[in-house]
Amino acid sequence: MFEIKPTINALMRFKLGAVLLILQLAITLAIVSNAVSIIQDRLTYLNKDTGYQEAAIFKFNSLNFDKNLDLLQQVELDEQQLRNVDGVIAAAAVSSVPLTGSGSSDGVQLKPMPQESKRVNLGYVTGDEHMLRALGATLAEGRDFTEDDVVVSDGDGRLPSVIIVSRGVTDALFGPSKGLGETVYWGTNPLTIVGIVDTMANQWPKSSFGENTALIPVIRAGNFQKFIVRTAPGERAQVMRQIEELMLASHRERVISDITGLDRKKARYDARDVLMMRMLMTLIVVLVIVTALGIFGLSTFNISKRTKQIGTRRALGARKSAIVRYFVVENALICAMGLMLGAAAAVLLGQQLMQWYSVPALGYSFIAVTAGLLLLMSLLSVLMPALRAANISPSIATRSV
């Protein structure tokens, strides 16, 4: 019905063009399907809930130069001043800020070190009893820190006894819906889990342990201090404008820097991912356009080389639809071979990317959808040259040149 054998015989006489198009389709399928998979994974990450009210939170740094300053007393004064500002809901001095790509990481386990036991890596933040509220995270179980829970790290050897963790930590250590009231060990120090937050990303949200976060009630006052402030909706900008003047009013021998919204800090952390997505999107568009032009050009070239053959077939009674069908079938055969080769190449490339760059495994659905779209594009690209061939007059096509 579709004259497969004559079509294959014709392709064998123009092998170079067919081989080039097969390779082009295979390369396009392999690259595009993996690129789409990576883009989908990055979009899922970028749209993921972090557990924080990013648009209402900002951070800033304070660098003190006064060697005689009581650092702990100044931190307490700064926090109190921040909380008294109109529009501020909570403020806290912290060791690091989530979503920024900078901070401290460690692990907790079920038995004190050096005993071997189940262990979970996590990012942690230290601060006082205002820390959780300043972050805007919501407890799913348990309670917040109290003033009595907070330990001031001043060299007296005291260690905290409680901890608040994200659900990812308790699920990994104890299983789903467990962990509240259990004891974990931070080195050799036992910590009782008094609160669990369902979603609370740490400083490195796209890492393998990005959802594992711990809040530890320890104050470590230093010359360089970070603060986080949460404001009422719509009040952040006007509060941020007051910060430098407010902090310098209480103590001038310091520098206030990096007054930045948490959403902007995360955007900076994610900038490489966004750039990579844009580059991959550009690559996809370029590859698809080049492949479509390649199919169109090859089809046009083949028709110009077989003008006499087409005219003869038309003179012998072939319908226009038969001519169109002939070139569509020819193109479909080339496309099928290219897509089969490309599917195998896509799987191999996906495995290498997973091994080298820890990207997620390529789903077969990405290959199938990409192959289907390439097949449709291929058939559309050959349609115009095929219709032009069908309209060639037999008397012109068979004229000697």
Beta strands, then each sheet from edge to edge (+ up, - down):
strand 1: 57-64
strand 2: 88-94
strand 3: 104-109
strand 4: 119-126
strand 5: 139-142
strand 6: 151-152
strand 7: 162-166
strand 8: 183-186
strand 9: 189-197
strand 10: 213-216
strand 11: 218-219
strand 12: 224-231
strand 13: 254-261
sheet 1: 2+ 12- 1+ 13-
sheet 2: 3+ 4- 10- 7+ 9+ 5-
sheet 3: 3+ 4- 10- 7+ 9+ 8-
sheet 4: 6+ 11+
end
